[in-house]
Amino acid sequence: MTVLILTGEEDVTADLVVAELHAAGAPVVRLDPADLPGTVALSGEYVHGGFRAHLSVGGRLVSMDGLRSVWVRRPGTPGARSGWPSDWLSEESGQALYGMLRSADVRWMNHPDAARRARYKPWQLRLAQRGGLPVPATLITTFPQAARDFATRYPDLVVKPVSGTHPQHPPRAVPTSRVAPGTDFAAVAHGPTLLQRRVAKRADIRLTAVGDRILAARKEVPPDADPDEVDVRFARSDTPWKPVETPPRVAGAVHAYLREAELAYGAFDFAEDADGIWWFLECNQSGQFGFVEAETGQPVARTVARWLACQDGTGPEDGGGGRSAAPRPAR
């Protein structure tokens, strides 16, 4: 049985997992939907009550009946590298590829429906609250007066994008920034703005959840750190990530989050305050982990590979992520 990985060519995170799958003797095929049609081809037939389909990747033919799992890592837009790209071709190619994969009996990390829903940051915040994770006071608004009132109640704020990335190609990460004192907030009328109480953090936490496994890492904030450098991705710090035990209450809430979101994988970001409270910031359903593994030695890639190859102690129907059936609608 083969593991299928959907991602682009330059993806170090996927490279780590492919190496682990090879070491475990698990067959793996990697493709980018952007190459369909082209170096990637497909064919499927629904005849006499049955379904048979095949993928061709670089001349290698793979039966969809022989797929064990699908890792939707960071796939490109279907048809994007065609000689005649168009929105219509992308829609047709995407419908064909993902429609056939949904027809196969596979294990998903993560199911496309769940992955799409999991990107909604407002929904993430409410899901975290329901599961018992502490969430900093947050406002998403296009009302300037609502923003002013919120800033009066919480004078120390940060601002971040609702969607997470800027829509350029390739997508550019937009840093979380501290709101300057005396900001008027008139500009929020021109687009939804996410304001959040700044957590005076003593450490950043990256928690990677794979099925039932949790691997957490901690990066201490130096005492002399600039308080305006609130985004760990852009902070100037040589402090390394180190493994850390996850508090049982947080672990339970993370498992509840994954069950509700129907995710097999999630990269959670927390801010740890002076009292040791882990404040939930977001969950990236396809977040990277290579930088954490390199510094901590935590076997994240191996854990992902074992889940994909069904070597993690759970059967095909267990461990989150779902089979080919669509997830339940969000409540």
Secondary structure as the mmCIF struct_conf table of DSSP 4:
data_model
#
loop_
_struct_conf.conf_type_id
_struct_conf.id
_struct_conf.beg_label_comp_id
_struct_conf.beg_label_asym_id
_struct_conf.beg_label_seq_id
_struct_conf.end_label_comp_id
_struct_conf.end_label_asym_id
_struct_conf.end_label_seq_id
STRN STRN1 THR A 2 THR A 7
BEND BEND1 GLU A 9 GLU A 9
HELX_RH_AL_P HELX_RH_AL_P1 VAL A 12 ALA A 23
TURN_TY1_P TURN_TY1_P1 ALA A 24 GLY A 25
STRN STRN2 VAL A 28 LEU A 31
HELX_RH_3T_P HELX_RH_3T_P1 PRO A 33 ASP A 35
TURN_TY1_P TURN_TY1_P2 LEU A 36 THR A 39
STRN STRN3 VAL A 40 VAL A 47
TURN_TY1_P TURN_TY1_P3 HIS A 48 GLY A 49
STRN STRN4 GLY A 50 VAL A 57
TURN_TY1_P TURN_TY1_P4 GLY A 58 GLY A 59
STRN STRN5 ARG A 60 SER A 63
HELX_RH_3T_P HELX_RH_3T_P2 MET A 64 GLY A 66
STRN STRN6 LEU A 67 ARG A 74
HELX_LH_PP_P HELX_LH_PP_P1 PRO A 75 THR A 77
TURN_TY1_P TURN_TY1_P5 PRO A 78 ARG A 81
BEND BEND2 SER A 82 TRP A 84
HELX_RH_AL_P HELX_RH_AL_P2 ASP A 87 SER A 103
BEND BEND3 ALA A 104 ALA A 104
STRN STRN7 ARG A 107 MET A 109
BEND BEND4 ASN A 110 ASN A 110
HELX_RH_AL_P HELX_RH_AL_P3 PRO A 112 ALA A 118
TURN_TY1_P TURN_TY1_P6 ARG A 119 ARG A 119
HELX_RH_AL_P HELX_RH_AL_P4 LYS A 121 GLY A 131
TURN_TY1_P TURN_TY1_P7 GLY A 132 GLY A 132
STRN STRN8 THR A 138 THR A 141
BEND BEND5 THR A 142 THR A 142
HELX_RH_AL_P HELX_RH_AL_P5 PRO A 144 ARG A 153
BEND BEND6 ASP A 156 ASP A 156
STRN STRN9 LEU A 157 LYS A 160
BEND BEND7 VAL A 162 GLY A 164
STRN STRN10 THR A 165 HIS A 166
BEND BEND8 PRO A 167 PRO A 170
STRN STRN11 ARG A 172 ALA A 173
STRN STRN12 SER A 177 ARG A 178
HELX_LH_PP_P HELX_LH_PP_P2 VAL A 179 ALA A 180
TURN_TY1_P TURN_TY1_P8 PRO A 181 GLY A 182
HELX_RH_3T_P HELX_RH_3T_P3 ALA A 186 HIS A 190
BEND BEND9 GLY A 191 GLY A 191
STRN STRN13 THR A 193 ARG A 197
HELX_LH_PP_P HELX_LH_PP_P3 ARG A 198 VAL A 199
STRN STRN14 LYS A 201 VAL A 210
TURN_TY1_P TURN_TY1_P9 GLY A 211 ASP A 212
STRN STRN15 ARG A 213 GLU A 220
HELX_LH_PP_P HELX_LH_PP_P4 VAL A 221 PRO A 222
TURN_TY1_P TURN_TY1_P10 PRO A 223 ASP A 224
TURN_TY1_P TURN_TY1_P11 PRO A 227 ASP A 228
TURN_TY1_P TURN_TY1_P12 VAL A 232 PHE A 234
HELX_LH_PP_P HELX_LH_PP_P5 THR A 239 TRP A 241
STRN STRN16 LYS A 242 VAL A 244
HELX_LH_PP_P HELX_LH_PP_P6 GLU A 245 PRO A 247
HELX_RH_AL_P HELX_RH_AL_P6 PRO A 248 ALA A 261
TURN_TY1_P TURN_TY1_P13 GLU A 262 GLU A 262
BEND BEND10 ALA A 264 ALA A 264
STRN STRN17 TYR A 265 ASP A 273
TURN_TY1_P TURN_TY1_P14 ALA A 274 ASP A 275
STRN STRN18 TRP A 278 ASN A 284
TURN_TY1_P TURN_TY1_P15 GLN A 285 SER A 286
HELX_RH_AL_P HELX_RH_AL_P7 GLY A 290 THR A 296
HELX_RH_AL_P HELX_RH_AL_P8 VAL A 300 LEU A 308
TURN_TY1_P TURN_TY1_P16 ALA A 309 CYS A 310
BEND BEND11 ASP A 312 GLY A 313
TURN_TY1_P TURN_TY1_P17 PRO A 316 GLU A 317
BEND BEND12 GLY A 319 GLY A 321
BEND BEND13 SER A 324 ALA A 325
HELX_LH_PP_P HELX_LH_PP_P7 ALA A 326 ALA A 330
#
